[in-house]
Amino acid sequence: DDLDRKTVIIEDSLAYSLFDLSPKNSIGEFVKIEGEYFEIVGIIKVKATSSTDDPEEYYRQSRCYIPEKTLEELGNKNSFGST
């Protein structure tokens, strides 16, 4: 329903690293993505893995999720020859 708003859902680990807040307290805060401000509207809790044997999991970066339409607009904005 947030197709006309710049919204984002972030992983809980990203909330801790960006705001040093509990994840639920970061809802309503803003993050800057590709020069645009996005309102945090949700948090996804990521299950921590206990294995450090998997280098892919060890170096895994936190993720954020934006509406598909917004992603397309960002892609168009950053493409050569697009406005």
mmCIF file of the N, C-alpha and C atoms, coordinates in Angstrom:
data_MODEL
# 
_entry.id   MODEL 
# 
loop_
_atom_site.group_PDB 
_atom_site.id 
_atom_site.type_symbol 
_atom_site.label_atom_id 
_atom_site.label_alt_id 
_atom_site.label_comp_id 
_atom_site.label_asym_id 
_atom_site.label_entity_id 
_atom_site.label_seq_id 
_atom_site.pdbx_PDB_ins_code 
_atom_site.Cartn_x 
_atom_site.Cartn_y 
_atom_site.Cartn_z 
_atom_site.occupancy 
_atom_site.B_iso_or_equiv 
_atom_site.pdbx_formal_charge 
_atom_site.auth_seq_id 
_atom_site.auth_comp_id 
_atom_site.auth_asym_id 
_atom_site.auth_atom_id 
_atom_site.pdbx_PDB_model_num 
ATOM 1   N N  . ASP A 1 1  ? 0.813  -1.205  0.000   1.00 0.00 ? 1  ASP A N  1 
ATOM 2   C CA . ASP A 1 1  ? 0.000  0.000   0.000   1.00 0.00 ? 1  ASP A CA 1 
ATOM 3   C C  . ASP A 1 1  ? 0.852  1.263   0.000   1.00 0.00 ? 1  ASP A C  1 
ATOM 4   N N  . ASP A 1 2  ? 2.133  1.137   0.236   1.00 0.00 ? 2  ASP A N  1 
ATOM 5   C CA . ASP A 1 2  ? 3.013  2.306   0.319   1.00 0.00 ? 2  ASP A CA 1 
ATOM 6   C C  . ASP A 1 2  ? 3.705  2.599   -1.007  1.00 0.00 ? 2  ASP A C  1 
ATOM 7   N N  . LEU A 1 3  ? 3.023  2.355   -2.121  1.00 0.00 ? 3  LEU A N  1 
ATOM 8   C CA . LEU A 1 3  ? 3.661  2.528   -3.416  1.00 0.00 ? 3  LEU A CA 1 
ATOM 9   C C  . LEU A 1 3  ? 4.027  3.980   -3.702  1.00 0.00 ? 3  LEU A C  1 
ATOM 10  N N  . ASP A 1 4  ? 3.294  4.927   -3.152  1.00 0.00 ? 4  ASP A N  1 
ATOM 11  C CA . ASP A 1 4  ? 3.575  6.335   -3.422  1.00 0.00 ? 4  ASP A CA 1 
ATOM 12  C C  . ASP A 1 4  ? 4.472  6.972   -2.371  1.00 0.00 ? 4  ASP A C  1 
ATOM 13  N N  . ARG A 1 5  ? 4.827  6.222   -1.351  1.00 0.00 ? 5  ARG A N  1 
ATOM 14  C CA . ARG A 1 5  ? 5.702  6.718   -0.293  1.00 0.00 ? 5  ARG A CA 1 
ATOM 15  C C  . ARG A 1 5  ? 7.048  6.022   -0.389  1.00 0.00 ? 5  ARG A C  1 
ATOM 16  N N  . LYS A 1 6  ? 8.057  6.688   0.076   1.00 0.00 ? 6  LYS A N  1 
ATOM 17  C CA . LYS A 1 6  ? 9.388  6.073   0.129   1.00 0.00 ? 6  LYS A CA 1 
ATOM 18  C C  . LYS A 1 6  ? 9.528  5.401   1.480   1.00 0.00 ? 6  LYS A C  1 
ATOM 19  N N  . THR A 1 7  ? 9.294  4.094   1.489   1.00 0.00 ? 7  THR A N  1 
ATOM 20  C CA . THR A 1 7  ? 9.340  3.328   2.726   1.00 0.00 ? 7  THR A CA 1 
ATOM 21  C C  . THR A 1 7  ? 10.345 2.201   2.592   1.00 0.00 ? 7  THR A C  1 
ATOM 22  N N  . VAL A 1 8  ? 10.770 1.693   3.731   1.00 0.00 ? 8  VAL A N  1 
ATOM 23  C CA . VAL A 1 8  ? 11.759 0.624   3.749   1.00 0.00 ? 8  VAL A CA 1 
ATOM 24  C C  . VAL A 1 8  ? 11.505 -0.269  4.954   1.00 0.00 ? 8  VAL A C  1 
ATOM 25  N N  . ILE A 1 9  ? 11.793 -1.538  4.779   1.00 0.00 ? 9  ILE A N  1 
ATOM 26  C CA . ILE A 1 9  ? 11.805 -2.498  5.882   1.00 0.00 ? 9  ILE A CA 1 
ATOM 27  C C  . ILE A 1 9  ? 13.255 -2.929  6.026   1.00 0.00 ? 9  ILE A C  1 
ATOM 28  N N  . ILE A 1 10 ? 13.768 -2.892  7.248   1.00 0.00 ? 10 ILE A N  1 
ATOM 29  C CA . ILE A 1 10 ? 15.178 -3.227  7.464   1.00 0.00 ? 10 ILE A CA 1 
ATOM 30  C C  . ILE A 1 10 ? 15.305 -4.411  8.417   1.00 0.00 ? 10 ILE A C  1 
ATOM 31  N N  . GLU A 1 11 ? 16.459 -5.045  8.366   1.00 0.00 ? 11 GLU A N  1 
ATOM 32  C CA . GLU A 1 11 ? 16.753 -6.126  9.299   1.00 0.00 ? 11 GLU A CA 1 
ATOM 33  C C  . GLU A 1 11 ? 17.111 -5.533  10.655  1.00 0.00 ? 11 GLU A C  1 
ATOM 34  N N  . ASP A 1 12 ? 16.833 -6.294  11.713  1.00 0.00 ? 12 ASP A N  1 
ATOM 35  C CA . ASP A 1 12 ? 17.064 -5.805  13.068  1.00 0.00 ? 12 ASP A CA 1 
ATOM 36  C C  . ASP A 1 12 ? 18.521 -5.418  13.315  1.00 0.00 ? 12 ASP A C  1 
ATOM 37  N N  . SER A 1 13 ? 19.448 -6.143  12.735  1.00 0.00 ? 13 SER A N  1 
ATOM 38  C CA . SER A 1 13 ? 20.865 -5.818  12.929  1.00 0.00 ? 13 SER A CA 1 
ATOM 39  C C  . SER A 1 13 ? 21.216 -4.453  12.353  1.00 0.00 ? 13 SER A C  1 
ATOM 40  N N  . LEU A 1 14 ? 20.548 -4.078  11.272  1.00 0.00 ? 14 LEU A N  1 
ATOM 41  C CA . LEU A 1 14 ? 20.779 -2.772  10.670  1.00 0.00 ? 14 LEU A CA 1 
ATOM 42  C C  . LEU A 1 14 ? 20.236 -1.660  11.564  1.00 0.00 ? 14 LEU A C  1 
ATOM 43  N N  . ALA A 1 15 ? 19.106 -1.908  12.214  1.00 0.00 ? 15 ALA A N  1 
ATOM 44  C CA . ALA A 1 15 ? 18.543 -0.924  13.145  1.00 0.00 ? 15 ALA A CA 1 
ATOM 45  C C  . ALA A 1 15 ? 19.524 -0.668  14.289  1.00 0.00 ? 15 ALA A C  1 
ATOM 46  N N  . TYR A 1 16 ? 20.112 -1.734  14.818  1.00 0.00 ? 16 TYR A N  1 
ATOM 47  C CA . TYR A 1 16 ? 21.084 -1.570  15.906  1.00 0.00 ? 16 TYR A CA 1 
ATOM 48  C C  . TYR A 1 16 ? 22.303 -0.777  15.446  1.00 0.00 ? 16 TYR A C  1 
ATOM 49  N N  . SER A 1 17 ? 22.819 -1.095  14.260  1.00 0.00 ? 17 SER A N  1 
ATOM 50  C CA . SER A 1 17 ? 24.049 -0.432  13.815  1.00 0.00 ? 17 SER A CA 1 
ATOM 51  C C  . SER A 1 17 ? 23.820 1.008   13.370  1.00 0.00 ? 17 SER A C  1 
ATOM 52  N N  . LEU A 1 18 ? 22.650 1.324   12.822  1.00 0.00 ? 18 LEU A N  1 
ATOM 53  C CA . LEU A 1 18 ? 22.397 2.686   12.360  1.00 0.00 ? 18 LEU A CA 1 
ATOM 54  C C  . LEU A 1 18 ? 21.990 3.630   13.483  1.00 0.00 ? 18 LEU A C  1 
ATOM 55  N N  . PHE A 1 19 ? 21.151 3.149   14.387  1.00 0.00 ? 19 PHE A N  1 
ATOM 56  C CA . PHE A 1 19 ? 20.543 4.041   15.367  1.00 0.00 ? 19 PHE A CA 1 
ATOM 57  C C  . PHE A 1 19 ? 20.917 3.724   16.803  1.00 0.00 ? 19 PHE A C  1 
ATOM 58  N N  . ASP A 1 20 ? 21.527 2.583   17.037  1.00 0.00 ? 20 ASP A N  1 
ATOM 59  C CA . ASP A 1 20 ? 21.834 2.140   18.397  1.00 0.00 ? 20 ASP A CA 1 
ATOM 60  C C  . ASP A 1 20 ? 20.558 2.135   19.251  1.00 0.00 ? 20 ASP A C  1 
ATOM 61  N N  . LEU A 1 21 ? 19.455 1.759   18.595  1.00 0.00 ? 21 LEU A N  1 
ATOM 62  C CA . LEU A 1 21 ? 18.157 1.679   19.256  1.00 0.00 ? 21 LEU A CA 1 
ATOM 63  C C  . LEU A 1 21 ? 17.647 0.259   19.164  1.00 0.00 ? 21 LEU A C  1 
ATOM 64  N N  . SER A 1 22 ? 16.698 -0.077  20.022  1.00 0.00 ? 22 SER A N  1 
ATOM 65  C CA . SER A 1 22 ? 16.041 -1.354  19.824  1.00 0.00 ? 22 SER A CA 1 
ATOM 66  C C  . SER A 1 22 ? 15.304 -1.260  18.494  1.00 0.00 ? 22 SER A C  1 
ATOM 67  N N  . PRO A 1 23 ? 15.187 -2.363  17.775  1.00 0.00 ? 23 PRO A N  1 
ATOM 68  C CA . PRO A 1 23 ? 14.561 -2.307  16.458  1.00 0.00 ? 23 PRO A CA 1 
ATOM 69  C C  . PRO A 1 23 ? 13.188 -1.646  16.448  1.00 0.00 ? 23 PRO A C  1 
ATOM 70  N N  . LYS A 1 24 ? 12.338 -1.938  17.432  1.00 0.00 ? 24 LYS A N  1 
ATOM 71  C CA . LYS A 1 24 ? 10.992 -1.358  17.396  1.00 0.00 ? 24 LYS A CA 1 
ATOM 72  C C  . LYS A 1 24 ? 11.030 0.155   17.535  1.00 0.00 ? 24 LYS A C  1 
ATOM 73  N N  . ASN A 1 25 ? 12.050 0.699   18.181  1.00 0.00 ? 25 ASN A N  1 
ATOM 74  C CA . ASN A 1 25 ? 12.171 2.150   18.327  1.00 0.00 ? 25 ASN A CA 1 
ATOM 75  C C  . ASN A 1 25 ? 12.695 2.828   17.068  1.00 0.00 ? 25 ASN A C  1 
ATOM 76  N N  . SER A 1 26 ? 13.193 2.064   16.112  1.00 0.00 ? 26 SER A N  1 
ATOM 77  C CA . SER A 1 26 ? 13.684 2.673   14.876  1.00 0.00 ? 26 SER A CA 1 
ATOM 78  C C  . SER A 1 26 ? 12.577 2.853   13.838  1.00 0.00 ? 26 SER A C  1 
ATOM 79  N N  . ILE A 1 27 ? 11.396 2.267   14.080  1.00 0.00 ? 27 ILE A N  1 
ATOM 80  C CA . ILE A 1 27 ? 10.266 2.477   13.171  1.00 0.00 ? 27 ILE A CA 1 
ATOM 81  C C  . ILE A 1 27 ? 9.875  3.945   13.218  1.00 0.00 ? 27 ILE A C  1 
ATOM 82  N N  . GLY A 1 28 ? 9.738  4.535   12.047  1.00 0.00 ? 28 GLY A N  1 
ATOM 83  C CA . GLY A 1 28 ? 9.446  5.965   11.943  1.00 0.00 ? 28 GLY A CA 1 
ATOM 84  C C  . GLY A 1 28 ? 10.685 6.803   11.697  1.00 0.00 ? 28 GLY A C  1 
ATOM 85  N N  . GLU A 1 29 ? 11.872 6.221   11.915  1.00 0.00 ? 29 GLU A N  1 
ATOM 86  C CA . GLU A 1 29 ? 13.123 6.913   11.604  1.00 0.00 ? 29 GLU A CA 1 
ATOM 87  C C  . GLU A 1 29 ? 13.330 6.890   10.084  1.00 0.00 ? 29 GLU A C  1 
ATOM 88  N N  . PHE A 1 30 ? 14.316 7.644   9.613   1.00 0.00 ? 30 PHE A N  1 
ATOM 89  C CA . PHE A 1 30 ? 14.594 7.711   8.180   1.00 0.00 ? 30 PHE A CA 1 
ATOM 90  C C  . PHE A 1 30 ? 16.020 7.262   7.889   1.00 0.00 ? 30 PHE A C  1 
ATOM 91  N N  . VAL A 1 31 ? 16.192 6.612   6.735   1.00 0.00 ? 31 VAL A N  1 
ATOM 92  C CA . VAL A 1 31 ? 17.515 6.236   6.239   1.00 0.00 ? 31 VAL A CA 1 
ATOM 93  C C  . VAL A 1 31 ? 17.666 6.796   4.827   1.00 0.00 ? 31 VAL A C  1 
ATOM 94  N N  . LYS A 1 32 ? 18.888 7.092   4.464   1.00 0.00 ? 32 LYS A N  1 
ATOM 95  C CA . LYS A 1 32 ? 19.163 7.651   3.147   1.00 0.00 ? 32 LYS A CA 1 
ATOM 96  C C  . LYS A 1 32 ? 19.669 6.537   2.235   1.00 0.00 ? 32 LYS A C  1 
ATOM 97  N N  . ILE A 1 33 ? 18.975 6.349   1.125   1.00 0.00 ? 33 ILE A N  1 
ATOM 98  C CA . ILE A 1 33 ? 19.329 5.334   0.128   1.00 0.00 ? 33 ILE A CA 1 
ATOM 99  C C  . ILE A 1 33 ? 19.413 6.026   -1.218  1.00 0.00 ? 33 ILE A C  1 
ATOM 100 N N  . GLU A 1 34 ? 20.566 5.946   -1.865  1.00 0.00 ? 34 GLU A N  1 
ATOM 101 C CA . GLU A 1 34 ? 20.760 6.560   -3.185  1.00 0.00 ? 34 GLU A CA 1 
ATOM 102 C C  . GLU A 1 34 ? 20.315 8.022   -3.195  1.00 0.00 ? 34 GLU A C  1 
ATOM 103 N N  . GLY A 1 35 ? 20.628 8.751   -2.117  1.00 0.00 ? 35 GLY A N  1 
ATOM 104 C CA . GLY A 1 35 ? 20.319 10.170  -2.046  1.00 0.00 ? 35 GLY A CA 1 
ATOM 105 C C  . GLY A 1 35 ? 18.886 10.515  -1.691  1.00 0.00 ? 35 GLY A C  1 
ATOM 106 N N  . GLU A 1 36 ? 18.054 9.509   -1.441  1.00 0.00 ? 36 GLU A N  1 
ATOM 107 C CA . GLU A 1 36 ? 16.649 9.717   -1.097  1.00 0.00 ? 36 GLU A CA 1 
ATOM 108 C C  . GLU A 1 36 ? 16.410 9.236   0.332   1.00 0.00 ? 36 GLU A C  1 
ATOM 109 N N  . TYR A 1 37 ? 15.527 9.919   1.053   1.00 0.00 ? 37 TYR A N  1 
ATOM 110 C CA . TYR A 1 37 ? 15.199 9.503   2.412   1.00 0.00 ? 37 TYR A CA 1 
ATOM 111 C C  . TYR A 1 37 ? 13.995 8.561   2.406   1.00 0.00 ? 37 TYR A C  1 
ATOM 112 N N  . PHE A 1 38 ? 14.129 7.462   3.134   1.00 0.00 ? 38 PHE A N  1 
ATOM 113 C CA . PHE A 1 38 ? 13.088 6.447   3.239   1.00 0.00 ? 38 PHE A CA 1 
ATOM 114 C C  . PHE A 1 38 ? 12.701 6.285   4.703   1.00 0.00 ? 38 PHE A C  1 
ATOM 115 N N  . GLU A 1 39 ? 11.393 6.191   4.940   1.00 0.00 ? 39 GLU A N  1 
ATOM 116 C CA . GLU A 1 39 ? 10.899 5.981   6.293   1.00 0.00 ? 39 GLU A CA 1 
ATOM 117 C C  . GLU A 1 39 ? 10.884 4.490   6.618   1.00 0.00 ? 39 GLU A C  1 
ATOM 118 N N  . ILE A 1 40 ? 11.418 4.141   7.763   1.00 0.00 ? 40 ILE A N  1 
ATOM 119 C CA . ILE A 1 40 ? 11.407 2.743   8.212   1.00 0.00 ? 40 ILE A CA 1 
ATOM 120 C C  . ILE A 1 40 ? 10.001 2.421   8.711   1.00 0.00 ? 40 ILE A C  1 
ATOM 121 N N  . VAL A 1 41 ? 9.370  1.441   8.059   1.00 0.00 ? 41 VAL A N  1 
ATOM 122 C CA . VAL A 1 41 ? 8.003  1.061   8.423   1.00 0.00 ? 41 VAL A CA 1 
ATOM 123 C C  . VAL A 1 41 ? 7.927  -0.349  8.993   1.00 0.00 ? 41 VAL A C  1 
ATOM 124 N N  . GLY A 1 42 ? 9.042  -1.059  8.984   1.00 0.00 ? 42 GLY A N  1 
ATOM 125 C CA . GLY A 1 42 ? 9.036  -2.412  9.526   1.00 0.00 ? 42 GLY A CA 1 
ATOM 126 C C  . GLY A 1 42 ? 10.431 -2.931  9.776   1.00 0.00 ? 42 GLY A C  1 
ATOM 127 N N  . ILE A 1 43 ? 10.492 -3.942  10.632  1.00 0.00 ? 43 ILE A N  1 
ATOM 128 C CA . ILE A 1 43 ? 11.762 -4.576  11.007  1.00 0.00 ? 43 ILE A CA 1 
ATOM 129 C C  . ILE A 1 43 ? 11.614 -6.081  10.818  1.00 0.00 ? 43 ILE A C  1 
ATOM 130 N N  . ILE A 1 44 ? 12.633 -6.686  10.246  1.00 0.00 ? 44 ILE A N  1 
ATOM 131 C CA . ILE A 1 44 ? 12.668 -8.135  10.100  1.00 0.00 ? 44 ILE A CA 1 
ATOM 132 C C  . ILE A 1 44 ? 13.730 -8.676  11.047  1.00 0.00 ? 44 ILE A C  1 
ATOM 133 N N  . LYS A 1 45 ? 13.334 -9.613  11.875  1.00 0.00 ? 45 LYS A N  1 
ATOM 134 C CA . LYS A 1 45 ? 14.289 -10.251 12.775  1.00 0.00 ? 45 LYS A CA 1 
ATOM 135 C C  . LYS A 1 45 ? 14.979 -11.379 12.016  1.00 0.00 ? 45 LYS A C  1 
ATOM 136 N N  . VAL A 1 46 ? 16.285 -11.330 11.994  1.00 0.00 ? 46 VAL A N  1 
ATOM 137 C CA . VAL A 1 46 ? 17.073 -12.334 11.292  1.00 0.00 ? 46 VAL A CA 1 
ATOM 138 C C  . VAL A 1 46 ? 17.642 -13.306 12.307  1.00 0.00 ? 46 VAL A C  1 
ATOM 139 N N  . LYS A 1 47 ? 17.434 -14.568 12.059  1.00 0.00 ? 47 LYS A N  1 
ATOM 140 C CA . LYS A 1 47 ? 17.938 -15.595 12.957  1.00 0.00 ? 47 LYS A CA 1 
ATOM 141 C C  . LYS A 1 47 ? 19.463 -15.654 12.843  1.00 0.00 ? 47 LYS A C  1 
ATOM 142 N N  . ALA A 1 48 ? 20.104 -15.454 13.960  1.00 0.00 ? 48 ALA A N  1 
ATOM 143 C CA . ALA A 1 48 ? 21.565 -15.500 13.990  1.00 0.00 ? 48 ALA A CA 1 
ATOM 144 C C  . ALA A 1 48 ? 22.037 -16.935 13.835  1.00 0.00 ? 48 ALA A C  1 
ATOM 145 N N  . THR A 1 49 ? 23.095 -17.107 13.079  1.00 0.00 ? 49 THR A N  1 
ATOM 146 C CA . THR A 1 49 ? 23.671 -18.440 12.934  1.00 0.00 ? 49 THR A CA 1 
ATOM 147 C C  . THR A 1 49 ? 24.819 -18.578 13.902  1.00 0.00 ? 49 THR A C  1 
ATOM 148 N N  . SER A 1 50 ? 24.976 -19.759 14.423  1.00 0.00 ? 50 SER A N  1 
ATOM 149 C CA . SER A 1 50 ? 26.046 -19.985 15.393  1.00 0.00 ? 50 SER A CA 1 
ATOM 150 C C  . SER A 1 50 ? 27.318 -20.495 14.733  1.00 0.00 ? 50 SER A C  1 
ATOM 151 N N  . SER A 1 51 ? 27.230 -20.806 13.453  1.00 0.00 ? 51 SER A N  1 
ATOM 152 C CA . SER A 1 51 ? 28.387 -21.358 12.763  1.00 0.00 ? 51 SER A CA 1 
ATOM 153 C C  . SER A 1 51 ? 29.237 -20.246 12.167  1.00 0.00 ? 51 SER A C  1 
ATOM 154 N N  . THR A 1 52 ? 30.498 -20.223 12.514  1.00 0.00 ? 52 THR A N  1 
ATOM 155 C CA . THR A 1 52 ? 31.428 -19.274 11.895  1.00 0.00 ? 52 THR A CA 1 
ATOM 156 C C  . THR A 1 52 ? 32.235 -19.964 10.810  1.00 0.00 ? 52 THR A C  1 
ATOM 157 N N  . ASP A 1 53 ? 31.876 -21.229 10.511  1.00 0.00 ? 53 ASP A N  1 
ATOM 158 C CA . ASP A 1 53 ? 32.585 -21.971 9.476   1.00 0.00 ? 53 ASP A CA 1 
ATOM 159 C C  . ASP A 1 53 ? 32.173 -21.535 8.076   1.00 0.00 ? 53 ASP A C  1 
ATOM 160 N N  . ASP A 1 54 ? 31.005 -20.924 7.948   1.00 0.00 ? 54 ASP A N  1 
ATOM 161 C CA . ASP A 1 54 ? 30.503 -20.495 6.650   1.00 0.00 ? 54 ASP A CA 1 
ATOM 162 C C  . ASP A 1 54 ? 30.918 -19.045 6.402   1.00 0.00 ? 54 ASP A C  1 
ATOM 163 N N  . PRO A 1 55 ? 31.907 -18.815 5.540   1.00 0.00 ? 55 PRO A N  1 
ATOM 164 C CA . PRO A 1 55 ? 32.382 -17.443 5.311   1.00 0.00 ? 55 PRO A CA 1 
ATOM 165 C C  . PRO A 1 55 ? 31.292 -16.539 4.745   1.00 0.00 ? 55 PRO A C  1 
ATOM 166 N N  . GLU A 1 56 ? 30.375 -17.104 3.983   1.00 0.00 ? 56 GLU A N  1 
ATOM 167 C CA . GLU A 1 56 ? 29.297 -16.312 3.416   1.00 0.00 ? 56 GLU A CA 1 
ATOM 168 C C  . GLU A 1 56 ? 28.417 -15.720 4.522   1.00 0.00 ? 56 GLU A C  1 
ATOM 169 N N  . GLU A 1 57 ? 28.120 -16.489 5.540   1.00 0.00 ? 57 GLU A N  1 
ATOM 170 C CA . GLU A 1 57 ? 27.327 -16.002 6.669   1.00 0.00 ? 57 GLU A CA 1 
ATOM 171 C C  . GLU A 1 57 ? 28.138 -15.035 7.530   1.00 0.00 ? 57 GLU A C  1 
ATOM 172 N N  . TYR A 1 58 ? 29.424 -15.281 7.655   1.00 0.00 ? 58 TYR A N  1 
ATOM 173 C CA . TYR A 1 58 ? 30.271 -14.430 8.491   1.00 0.00 ? 58 TYR A CA 1 
ATOM 174 C C  . TYR A 1 58 ? 30.334 -13.010 7.937   1.00 0.00 ? 58 TYR A C  1 
ATOM 175 N N  . TYR A 1 59 ? 30.420 -12.896 6.611   1.00 0.00 ? 59 TYR A N  1 
ATOM 176 C CA . TYR A 1 59 ? 30.553 -11.589 5.973   1.00 0.00 ? 59 TYR A CA 1 
ATOM 177 C C  . TYR A 1 59 ? 29.239 -11.041 5.442   1.00 0.00 ? 59 TYR A C  1 
ATOM 178 N N  . ARG A 1 60 ? 28.128 -11.674 5.776   1.00 0.00 ? 60 ARG A N  1 
ATOM 179 C CA . ARG A 1 60 ? 26.826 -11.267 5.283   1.00 0.00 ? 60 ARG A CA 1 
ATOM 180 C C  . ARG A 1 60 ? 26.489 -9.858  5.770   1.00 0.00 ? 60 ARG A C  1 
ATOM 181 N N  . GLN A 1 61 ? 26.012 -9.028  4.851   1.00 0.00 ? 61 GLN A N  1 
ATOM 182 C CA . GLN A 1 61 ? 25.614 -7.667  5.208   1.00 0.00 ? 61 GLN A CA 1 
ATOM 183 C C  . GLN A 1 61 ? 24.119 -7.632  5.470   1.00 0.00 ? 61 GLN A C  1 
ATOM 184 N N  . SER A 1 62 ? 23.710 -6.716  6.322   1.00 0.00 ? 62 SER A N  1 
ATOM 185 C CA . SER A 1 62 ? 22.289 -6.531  6.603   1.00 0.00 ? 62 SER A CA 1 
ATOM 186 C C  . SER A 1 62 ? 21.578 -6.072  5.336   1.00 0.00 ? 62 SER A C  1 
ATOM 187 N N  . ARG A 1 63 ? 20.306 -6.405  5.262   1.00 0.00 ? 63 ARG A N  1 
ATOM 188 C CA . ARG A 1 63 ? 19.528 -6.071  4.075   1.00 0.00 ? 63 ARG A CA 1 
ATOM 189 C C  . ARG A 1 63 ? 18.380 -5.139  4.425   1.00 0.00 ? 63 ARG A C  1 
ATOM 190 N N  . CYS A 1 64 ? 17.926 -4.431  3.398   1.00 0.00 ? 64 CYS A N  1 
ATOM 191 C CA . CYS A 1 64 ? 16.717 -3.624  3.530   1.00 0.00 ? 64 CYS A CA 1 
ATOM 192 C C  . CYS A 1 64 ? 15.849 -3.916  2.312   1.00 0.00 ? 64 CYS A C  1 
ATOM 193 N N  . TYR A 1 65 ? 14.566 -3.662  2.458   1.00 0.00 ? 65 TYR A N  1 
ATOM 194 C CA . TYR A 1 65 ? 13.598 -3.994  1.420   1.00 0.00 ? 65 TYR A CA 1 
ATOM 195 C C  . TYR A 1 65 ? 12.732 -2.780  1.139   1.00 0.00 ? 65 TYR A C  1 
ATOM 196 N N  . ILE A 1 66 ? 12.646 -2.409  -0.156  1.00 0.00 ? 66 ILE A N  1 
ATOM 197 C CA . ILE A 1 66 ? 11.815 -1.285  -0.558  1.00 0.00 ? 66 ILE A CA 1 
ATOM 198 C C  . ILE A 1 66 ? 10.798 -1.790  -1.577  1.00 0.00 ? 66 ILE A C  1 
ATOM 199 N N  . PRO A 1 67 ? 9.678  -1.052  -1.764  1.00 0.00 ? 67 PRO A N  1 
ATOM 200 C CA . PRO A 1 67 ? 8.694  -1.484  -2.746  1.00 0.00 ? 67 PRO A CA 1 
ATOM 201 C C  . PRO A 1 67 ? 9.306  -1.605  -4.145  1.00 0.00 ? 67 PRO A C  1 
ATOM 202 N N  . GLU A 1 68 ? 8.828  -2.561  -4.906  1.00 0.00 ? 68 GLU A N  1 
ATOM 203 C CA . GLU A 1 68 ? 9.367  -2.823  -6.243  1.00 0.00 ? 68 GLU A CA 1 
ATOM 204 C C  . GLU A 1 68 ? 9.279  -1.597  -7.144  1.00 0.00 ? 68 GLU A C  1 
ATOM 205 N N  . LYS A 1 69 ? 8.174  -0.888  -7.087  1.00 0.00 ? 69 LYS A N  1 
ATOM 206 C CA . LYS A 1 69 ? 7.999  0.318   -7.909  1.00 0.00 ? 69 LYS A CA 1 
ATOM 207 C C  . LYS A 1 69 ? 9.065  1.359   -7.565  1.00 0.00 ? 69 LYS A C  1 
ATOM 208 N N  . THR A 1 70 ? 9.345  1.521   -6.300  1.00 0.00 ? 70 THR A N  1 
ATOM 209 C CA . THR A 1 70 ? 10.360 2.476   -5.857  1.00 0.00 ? 70 THR A CA 1 
ATOM 210 C C  . THR A 1 70 ? 11.738 2.054   -6.336  1.00 0.00 ? 70 THR A C  1 
ATOM 211 N N  . LEU A 1 71 ? 12.012 0.756   -6.281  1.00 0.00 ? 71 LEU A N  1 
ATOM 212 C CA . LEU A 1 71 ? 13.289 0.242   -6.768  1.00 0.00 ? 71 LEU A CA 1 
ATOM 213 C C  . LEU A 1 71 ? 13.456 0.538   -8.252  1.00 0.00 ? 71 LEU A C  1 
ATOM 214 N N  . GLU A 1 72 ? 12.397 0.351   -9.022  1.00 0.00 ? 72 GLU A N  1 
ATOM 215 C CA . GLU A 1 72 ? 12.453 0.654   -10.457 1.00 0.00 ? 72 GLU A CA 1 
ATOM 216 C C  . GLU A 1 72 ? 12.714 2.135   -10.694 1.00 0.00 ? 72 GLU A C  1 
ATOM 217 N N  . GLU A 1 73 ? 12.058 2.995   -9.902  1.00 0.00 ? 73 GLU A N  1 
ATOM 218 C CA . GLU A 1 73 ? 12.273 4.433   -10.040 1.00 0.00 ? 73 GLU A CA 1 
ATOM 219 C C  . GLU A 1 73 ? 13.707 4.810   -9.712  1.00 0.00 ? 73 GLU A C  1 
ATOM 220 N N  . LEU A 1 74 ? 14.275 4.212   -8.678  1.00 0.00 ? 74 LEU A N  1 
ATOM 221 C CA . LEU A 1 74 ? 15.676 4.472   -8.343  1.00 0.00 ? 74 LEU A CA 1 
ATOM 222 C C  . LEU A 1 74 ? 16.585 4.010   -9.458  1.00 0.00 ? 74 LEU A C  1 
ATOM 223 N N  . GLY A 1 75 ? 16.286 2.852   -10.039 1.00 0.00 ? 75 GLY A N  1 
ATOM 224 C CA . GLY A 1 75 ? 17.081 2.334   -11.153 1.00 0.00 ? 75 GLY A CA 1 
ATOM 225 C C  . GLY A 1 75 ? 17.018 3.242   -12.348 1.00 0.00 ? 75 GLY A C  1 
ATOM 226 N N  . ASN A 1 76 ? 15.836 3.764   -12.648 1.00 0.00 ? 76 ASN A N  1 
ATOM 227 C CA . ASN A 1 76 ? 15.682 4.680   -13.778 1.00 0.00 ? 76 ASN A CA 1 
ATOM 228 C C  . ASN A 1 76 ? 16.411 5.986   -13.523 1.00 0.00 ? 76 ASN A C  1 
ATOM 229 N N  . LYS A 1 77 ? 16.343 6.459   -12.299 1.00 0.00 ? 77 LYS A N  1 
ATOM 230 C CA . LYS A 1 77 ? 16.991 7.718   -11.936 1.00 0.00 ? 77 LYS A CA 1 
ATOM 231 C C  . LYS A 1 77 ? 18.501 7.623   -12.092 1.00 0.00 ? 77 LYS A C  1 
ATOM 232 N N  . ASN A 1 78 ? 19.056 6.450   -11.802 1.00 0.00 ? 78 ASN A N  1 
ATOM 233 C CA . ASN A 1 78 ? 20.501 6.281   -11.814 1.00 0.00 ? 78 ASN A CA 1 
ATOM 234 C C  . ASN A 1 78 ? 21.030 5.701   -13.123 1.00 0.00 ? 78 ASN A C  1 
ATOM 235 N N  . SER A 1 79 ? 20.139 5.437   -14.086 1.00 0.00 ? 79 SER A N  1 
ATOM 236 C CA . SER A 1 79 ? 20.578 4.915   -15.382 1.00 0.00 ? 79 SER A CA 1 
ATOM 237 C C  . SER A 1 79 ? 21.075 6.053   -16.262 1.00 0.00 ? 79 SER A C  1 
ATOM 238 N N  . PHE A 1 80 ? 22.004 5.733   -17.140 1.00 0.00 ? 80 PHE A N  1 
ATOM 239 C CA . PHE A 1 80 ? 22.502 6.745   -18.071 1.00 0.00 ? 80 PHE A CA 1 
ATOM 240 C C  . PHE A 1 80 ? 21.375 7.167   -19.005 1.00 0.00 ? 80 PHE A C  1 
ATOM 241 N N  . GLY A 1 81 ? 21.211 8.473   -19.196 1.00 0.00 ? 81 GLY A N  1 
ATOM 242 C CA . GLY A 1 81 ? 20.212 8.996   -20.116 1.00 0.00 ? 81 GLY A CA 1 
ATOM 243 C C  . GLY A 1 81 ? 18.811 9.080   -19.535 1.00 0.00 ? 81 GLY A C  1 
ATOM 244 N N  . SER A 1 82 ? 18.621 8.691   -18.273 1.00 0.00 ? 82 SER A N  1 
ATOM 245 C CA . SER A 1 82 ? 17.300 8.767   -17.657 1.00 0.00 ? 82 SER A CA 1 
ATOM 246 C C  . SER A 1 82 ? 17.231 9.948   -16.709 1.00 0.00 ? 82 SER A C  1 
ATOM 247 N N  . THR A 1 83 ? 16.021 10.379  -16.421 1.00 0.00 ? 83 THR A N  1 
ATOM 248 C CA . THR A 1 83 ? 15.852 11.474  -15.472 1.00 0.00 ? 83 THR A CA 1 
ATOM 249 C C  . THR A 1 83 ? 15.185 10.983  -14.224 1.00 0.00 ? 83 THR A C  1 
# 
